[in-house]
Amino acid sequence: MIPIQLTLEGIYSYQERQKIDFENLTEAGLFGIFGAVGSGKSSILEAISFALYGETERLNSRDKRAYNMMNLKSNRSYIEFDFINFENKKYRATREFRRNSKNFEDVKTPSVTFYEWKNENWIPLDHSNAEEIVGLSYANFKRTIIIPQGQFKEFLELGAAERTNMMKEIFGLQRFDLQNNVSLINAKNRSELDQLEGQLKGFEEITEEQITATKENLSLEELKFKETLKRFRETEEKYIKLKGLKDDFEWLNQKKSDFEKVTQQKSEIDILETRTEIYDRISRIFTPLLSEKRKLAQEISEQHQQKELQQKILNTTELQFEKLKSELASIQPQYEALSQSRIQENDLNLILQMMKVADEIKILKERTENGFQKVKEVEAQQKVIQQKIEELSKNAELLKPGKLDPGLLVNVGNWFLENKKLQENLSGQIKKSRC
């Protein structure tokens, strides 16, 4: 039996559908299935055994086999196994079982169907007898094809009769069993002898010479039988030797073919090894350069991004500067007119004071008319007022040199704008460094 493909779904640890293609593996002649403990190696072999025979070595029907085989997260289990049997025919075995939707622990009896590949289609068979298709009983299948863990000793310790029956079944040795052939020949000879004896009894007169002749004929027939049996055994020995030579010759041709394939593969492997060495050498030389190139490209990209960001900041700053410049230009005439306004204010204050003095003079004149004494008081008050006017005039002269220069005010404004701009750039750089 040669495996082709195995499909598993909802079996043990295989919850999702998985397909295992054996064709590439079997072409190599010998392959292995490796993995950690509990990774599902035995599950593959057990699935093949269950798909064919509905039996497994680890579990039987009393152990709630279907429930224990089904993945706990699955409600359906499905196995599909494609293989080639001893007659070089392609078959498929499928088994499916589902969980009872009302009872989690109740798994229905598996349904099984066997197919044969004919005319580019899978044709279902009217039976599910794997022993007829595979050519082995389940007992001999598990002893030879899939030997369960720890039971190889049982295979070696089989009795002579069981081992003989197993070998006959596996290799079809029944055609070399001489006992049946000898029994048939002996039965045929006995039948002929019985017929002859019956014919002899039909004669009423039997002479001693006839009996002697018959015995001689019997002896001759026995000699012929022995010679025939001897030739049969010699022929059988020759057949066995020729078959052994044929097997050896086929084995030699197979080994020659394998040797030629290996020789061809060696040249390919040598070429691949040379290419691998060249790749490794080039990789060692150019990998640092490529890494440095990627690093420089990344730095250039970062610098471009930084340049674009600074350009945006510069454009924004220039716009703000132009805006402030226009605002300053609109405020400048008002600032320049400030000194003139202050002079006018001082003049108005003086006029106001003079008006107040004029009122006081008027009052004093009225008082003068009322009395000479009042005149003297008015004159004294006039002197005091005159002194105040002089003091105010002096203060006005002193305030004129303290007037601020307009150019200085412009420079101060520019300094505040530049300081604001530097503060904004500083805060932006601090945010970038934190990011």
HELIX and SHEET records of a PDB file:
HELIX    1   1 GLU A   23  GLU A   27  1                                   5    
HELIX    2   2 LYS A   41  TYR A   53  1                                  13    
HELIX    3   3 SER A   61  ASP A   63  5                                   3    
HELIX    4   4 ARG A   65  MET A   69  1                                   5    
HELIX    5   5 ALA A  130  VAL A  134  1                                   5    
HELIX    6   6 TYR A  138  THR A  144  1                                   7    
HELIX    7   7 PHE A  152  LEU A  156  1                                   5    
HELIX    8   8 ALA A  160  PHE A  171  1                                  12    
HELIX    9   9 LEU A  173  PHE A  176  5                                   4    
HELIX   10  10 LEU A  178  LYS A  201  1                                  24    
HELIX   11  11 GLU A  208  ASN A  370  1                                 163    
HELIX   12  12 PHE A  372  LEU A  399  1                                  28    
HELIX   13  13 PRO A  406  ARG A  434  1                                  29    
SHEET    1   A 6 GLN A  18  ASP A  21  0                                        
SHEET    2   A 6 ILE A   2  GLU A   9 -1                                        
SHEET    3   A 6 ARG A  76  ILE A  84 -1                                        
SHEET    4   A 6 LYS A  90  ARG A  98 -1                                        
SHEET    5   A 6 SER A 111  LYS A 118 -1                                        
SHEET    6   A 6 ASN A 121  PRO A 124 -1                                        
END                                                                             
